[in-house]
Amino acid sequence: MRGISKAAIAEFCEQHPDAREPLMHWYRTTKQAVWRNLVETRRNFPDADPVGVFTAFNISGNNFRLIVAIKYRWQVVYIRHILTHIEYNRDRWK
């Protein structure tokens, strides 16, 4: 997969340093992945969930939520939001 923004991860981690290692694990795994659908995505990340047109990943034991757009056909991932679980539950990102 390509198109992943490491800058978005770095920016989020300035405020939430405990998210750095779990987000970088997601980044490295996703960068090497070749997913064709959500079922294949869940082989690497079993808790990945569809949320509208996006896919939500639980990060660091569900302390954080990573919301991405995955274009399987083009093998591209776009980070849309990185949120704390509390921010995610407020639904302001939708």
C-alpha positions as CSV (number, residue, x, y, z in Angstrom):
1,M,0.0,0.0,0.0
2,R,1.2,3.5,-0.7
3,G,0.1,7.1,0.0
4,I,0.4,6.8,3.8
5,S,1.2,10.0,5.5
6,K,3.9,9.7,8.1
7,A,3.6,13.4,8.7
8,A,0.1,13.0,10.1
9,I,1.4,10.3,12.5
10,A,4.3,12.5,13.6
11,E,2.0,15.5,14.2
12,F,-0.5,13.4,16.3
13,C,2.4,11.9,18.3
14,E,3.6,15.4,19.4
15,Q,0.4,15.6,21.5
16,H,0.2,11.8,22.3
17,P,3.7,10.4,22.5
18,D,2.4,7.0,23.8
19,A,0.7,6.5,20.4
20,R,4.0,6.6,18.4
21,E,5.1,3.0,18.6
22,P,1.6,1.5,17.9
23,L,1.0,3.9,15.0
24,M,4.5,3.2,13.6
25,H,3.7,-0.5,13.8
26,W,0.5,0.1,11.8
27,Y,2.5,2.3,9.3
28,R,5.2,-0.4,8.7
29,T,2.7,-3.2,8.4
30,T,0.4,-1.2,6.0
31,K,3.3,0.0,3.9
32,Q,4.3,-3.6,3.1
33,A,0.7,-4.9,2.7
34,V,-1.1,-5.8,-0.4
35,W,-4.8,-5.8,0.5
36,R,-7.6,-6.4,-1.9
37,N,-10.5,-6.0,0.5
38,L,-11.4,-5.6,4.2
39,V,-11.1,-9.4,4.8
40,E,-7.5,-9.3,3.8
41,T,-7.0,-6.1,5.9
42,R,-8.3,-7.9,8.9
43,R,-5.7,-10.6,8.5
44,N,-3.2,-8.0,9.7
45,F,-5.6,-6.0,11.9
46,P,-8.5,-8.1,13.1
47,D,-10.3,-5.1,14.7
48,A,-10.4,-3.0,11.5
49,D,-14.0,-1.9,11.0
50,P,-15.8,-0.2,8.1
51,V,-17.2,3.2,9.1
52,G,-19.1,4.7,6.2
53,V,-16.6,5.0,3.3
54,F,-13.6,4.8,5.8
55,T,-11.9,2.0,7.7
56,A,-11.3,2.5,11.4
57,F,-8.3,0.8,13.2
58,N,-8.1,0.4,17.0
59,I,-4.6,1.6,18.0
60,S,-2.9,0.8,21.3
61,G,-5.6,-1.3,22.9
62,N,-8.4,1.0,21.5
63,N,-6.9,4.1,23.2
64,F,-6.7,5.7,19.8
65,R,-8.6,5.4,16.5
66,L,-7.1,5.7,13.1
67,I,-9.5,6.6,10.3
68,V,-8.3,5.9,6.8
69,A,-9.6,5.7,3.3
70,I,-8.4,2.6,1.5
71,K,-8.5,2.5,-2.2
72,Y,-7.9,-1.3,-2.7
73,R,-7.9,-1.1,-6.5
74,W,-5.0,1.4,-6.5
75,Q,-3.3,0.1,-3.4
76,V,-3.5,3.5,-1.7
77,V,-4.2,4.4,1.9
78,Y,-5.1,8.0,3.0
79,I,-5.1,8.9,6.6
80,R,-8.2,11.0,7.3
81,H,-8.1,11.3,11.1
82,I,-6.1,10.1,14.1
83,L,-8.2,10.5,17.3
84,T,-8.2,9.5,20.9
85,H,-11.0,7.1,21.6
86,I,-12.9,9.9,23.4
87,E,-12.7,12.2,20.4
88,Y,-13.8,9.3,18.2
89,N,-16.9,8.7,20.3
90,R,-18.0,12.3,20.0
91,D,-18.5,11.7,16.3
92,R,-17.2,15.2,15.4
93,W,-14.9,13.8,12.7
94,K,-17.8,12.4,10.6
